[in-house]
Amino acid sequence: MRALLLLAFLAVVVIALSRLPTAWRARLPRAARSRDELVKDPVCQTYVLRSRAIRSEVGGGAPAFFCSRECAARFQRGERRA
């Protein structure tokens, strides 16, 4: 009998824990819920999370993403490779 009660309790705990992240995700802003992707710095060829990258507009309004302000400045000066 105890084993059956313990098994039922564990099942309830597992179900509750499996639903917990879903509840947290629903409260997050849409931007935080979207998958963060890697972008490549055109200067040093480093991959960086888009949410942490330095964004700069380049020719034609296309965005470029950089790992640091230094790489963004080098790109603006015309230095394409580190």
C-alpha positions as CSV (number, residue, x, y, z in Angstrom):
1,M,0.0,0.0,0.0
2,R,2.8,2.4,0.9
3,A,4.6,1.7,-2.4
4,L,1.4,2.5,-4.3
5,L,0.9,5.8,-2.4
6,L,4.6,6.7,-3.0
7,L,4.2,5.9,-6.7
8,A,1.1,8.1,-7.0
9,F,2.8,10.9,-5.1
10,L,5.9,10.8,-7.4
11,A,3.6,10.8,-10.5
12,V,1.9,13.9,-9.2
13,V,5.2,15.6,-8.5
14,V,6.6,14.7,-12.0
15,I,3.5,16.0,-13.7
16,A,3.6,19.2,-11.7
17,L,7.2,19.8,-12.4
18,S,6.8,19.1,-16.1
19,R,4.1,21.8,-16.4
20,L,6.1,24.4,-14.3
21,P,8.4,25.6,-17.1
22,T,5.4,26.1,-19.4
23,A,3.8,28.4,-16.9
24,W,7.0,30.4,-16.6
25,R,7.3,30.7,-20.3
26,A,3.8,32.0,-20.7
27,R,4.8,34.9,-18.4
28,L,7.9,35.9,-20.4
29,P,7.8,38.6,-23.0
30,R,7.6,37.3,-26.6
31,A,11.2,38.3,-27.3
32,A,12.5,36.3,-24.4
33,R,10.5,33.2,-25.5
34,S,11.9,33.3,-29.0
35,R,15.0,31.1,-29.6
36,D,18.2,33.1,-29.3
37,E,20.4,32.4,-32.3
38,L,24.1,32.8,-33.0
39,V,25.3,35.5,-35.4
40,K,28.7,35.8,-36.9
41,D,30.9,38.9,-36.3
42,P,32.1,39.9,-39.8
43,V,35.4,41.3,-38.4
44,C,36.8,38.6,-36.1
45,Q,34.5,35.7,-37.3
46,T,33.3,35.0,-33.7
47,Y,29.8,33.7,-33.1
48,V,27.9,35.5,-30.5
49,L,24.3,35.3,-29.2
50,R,22.1,37.8,-31.1
51,S,20.7,39.1,-27.8
52,R,24.2,40.0,-26.6
53,A,25.6,41.3,-29.9
54,I,26.3,44.9,-30.8
55,R,24.0,45.7,-33.7
56,S,25.0,48.2,-36.4
57,E,23.3,49.2,-39.6
58,V,25.4,48.7,-42.8
59,G,24.8,49.6,-46.4
60,G,21.2,49.4,-47.4
61,G,20.0,49.3,-43.8
62,A,20.9,45.6,-43.4
63,P,21.9,44.8,-39.8
64,A,25.4,43.6,-38.9
65,F,26.2,42.0,-35.5
66,F,29.5,42.3,-33.6
67,C,31.0,40.7,-30.5
68,S,32.2,44.1,-29.2
69,R,32.3,47.8,-29.8
70,E,35.9,47.5,-31.0
71,C,34.9,45.1,-33.8
72,A,32.0,47.4,-34.8
73,A,34.5,50.4,-35.0
74,R,36.9,48.3,-37.0
75,F,34.1,47.4,-39.4
76,Q,33.1,51.1,-39.8
77,R,36.8,51.9,-40.6
78,G,36.8,49.3,-43.4
79,E,38.8,46.6,-41.6
80,R,36.9,43.4,-42.4
81,R,39.2,40.8,-40.9
82,A,41.0,40.8,-37.5
